[in-house]
């Protein structure tokens, strides 16, 4: 197989700020035709979205796909629950890890892989407030170091 294009539709920056991402999975998503057309125009938000496993199936809640303008009666509810497509052994593994205390599933990205819409979900553990402060301090230090590095070589 050749290199397939990967066009980003939506990114969840807040997830990486609020959680330690332990592992990531690529999942397909079950969509209606007008939803795909709306995604092609980039009208998607996963800021408030979360993932649940129910009856050995994975569902994505809270993902907002704006209605397609020319879709009229074929448009679906923008916040409807969408099914994620994963292999049975992946779902079993995820369910086992979520059963452990403190783990959850969060959507990280929505993107096109070739002509298919994919969702990258992360197995995540929540950060405490002091962890977030450490990340911000580390980022500020890196920014200062890069600034000094640029000044020195000009």
C-alpha positions in Angstrom: 0.0 0.0 0.0 1.2 3.5 -0.8 1.3 6.4 1.6 -2.2 7.5 2.3 -3.0 11.1 2.8 -4.1 12.2 6.3 -6.1 15.4 6.4 -6.9 16.7 9.9 -10.5 17.7 10.5 -10.6 18.4 14.3 -8.1 18.2 17.1 -8.8 18.0 20.8 -6.0 20.0 22.4 -7.8 20.1 25.7 -7.5 16.3 26.1 -3.7 16.4 26.1 -3.9 19.2 28.7 -6.3 17.4 31.0 -5.1 13.8 30.6 -1.9 11.7 30.4 -2.4 9.7 27.2 -1.2 6.2 27.8 -2.1 4.6 24.4 -3.8 5.6 21.2 -6.1 3.7 18.9 -7.4 4.4 15.4 -11.1 3.7 15.0 -13.5 4.1 12.0 -16.7 5.9 12.6 -20.2 5.1 11.4 -21.6 8.3 9.6 -24.4 9.4 7.4 -23.7 10.8 3.9 -24.5 14.4 4.8 -22.2 14.2 7.9 -19.3 13.2 5.7 -20.0 16.1 3.4 -20.1 18.5 6.4 -16.8 16.9 7.6 -15.2 17.6 4.2 -15.9 21.3 4.8 -14.3 21.0 8.2 -17.4 21.6 10.4 -16.7 19.3 13.4 -15.9 19.8 17.1 -14.7 17.2 19.6 -14.0 19.5 22.5 -16.7 18.1 24.7 -16.7 14.6 23.3 -16.1 11.4 25.2 -16.1 7.6 24.4 -18.0 4.8 26.2 -18.0 1.0 25.8 -21.5 -0.5 26.0 -22.4 -4.1 25.2 -19.0 -4.7 23.6 -19.5 -1.8 21.3 -17.8 1.6 21.4 -19.8 4.8 21.1 -18.7 8.4 20.7 -20.8 11.0 22.6 -20.8 14.7 22.3 -19.1 15.1 18.9 -20.7 18.0 17.1 -21.0 17.8 13.3 -22.7 20.9 11.9 -25.7 20.1 9.6 -24.8 20.2 5.8 -26.5 23.3 4.2 -27.8 21.4 1.2 -28.8 18.3 3.2 -32.3 19.4 4.2 -34.3 16.3 5.2 -31.2 14.0 5.2 -29.4 15.9 8.0 -29.0 14.0 11.3 -28.9 15.4 14.8 -25.6 17.3 15.1 -24.9 15.8 18.6 -26.2 12.2 18.0 -24.3 9.2 19.4 -22.0 7.7 16.8 -20.7 4.1 16.7 -16.9 3.7 16.5 -15.6 0.7 14.6 -12.8 -1.3 16.3 -11.8 -5.0 16.2 -13.3 -7.2 18.9 -9.9 -7.9 20.5 -9.2 -4.1 20.7 -12.5 -3.5 22.4 -11.8 -6.3 24.9 -8.4 -4.9 25.7 -9.8 -1.4 26.1 -12.6 -2.6 28.3 -10.1 -4.4 30.6 -7.9 -1.3 30.9 -10.9 1.0 31.6 -12.0 -1.3 34.4 -8.8 -0.2 36.2 -9.2 2.8 38.4 -8.7 6.2 36.8 -8.7 5.3 33.1 -11.0 6.7 30.5 -11.3 7.0 26.7 -11.1 10.4 25.0 -11.2 11.3 21.3 -7.9 13.1 20.3 -8.3 13.7 16.5 -10.8 13.3 13.7 -9.2 13.0 10.2 -9.5 11.7 6.7 -7.3 8.7 5.9 -7.7 8.4 2.2 -11.4 8.7 1.7 -12.3 7.3 5.1 -13.1 9.2 8.3 -11.0 8.0 11.3 -11.1 9.0 14.9 -7.9 8.7 17.1 -9.0 7.8 20.6 -6.6 7.7 23.6 -6.6 5.6 26.7 -6.1 8.4 29.3 -5.5 8.9 33.0 -6.6 12.2 34.5 -4.1 14.9 35.5 -4.1 16.6 38.8 -3.8 20.4 39.0 -0.1 20.2 40.0 0.6 18.1 36.9 -1.0 20.7 34.7 1.2 23.4 36.4 4.3 21.4 35.8 3.4 21.0 32.1 2.9 24.8 31.8 6.2 25.5 33.6 8.1 23.0 31.3 6.5 24.6 28.2 7.6 28.1 29.4 11.1 26.9 30.0 11.3 25.4 26.6 10.0 28.6 25.0 12.6 30.7 26.9 15.4 28.3 25.9 14.4 28.5 22.2 14.3 32.3 22.5 17.8 32.4 23.9 19.0 29.9 21.3 17.6 32.1 18.5 19.2 35.3 19.9 22.6 33.7 20.3 23.0 32.6 16.7 21.8 35.7 14.9 
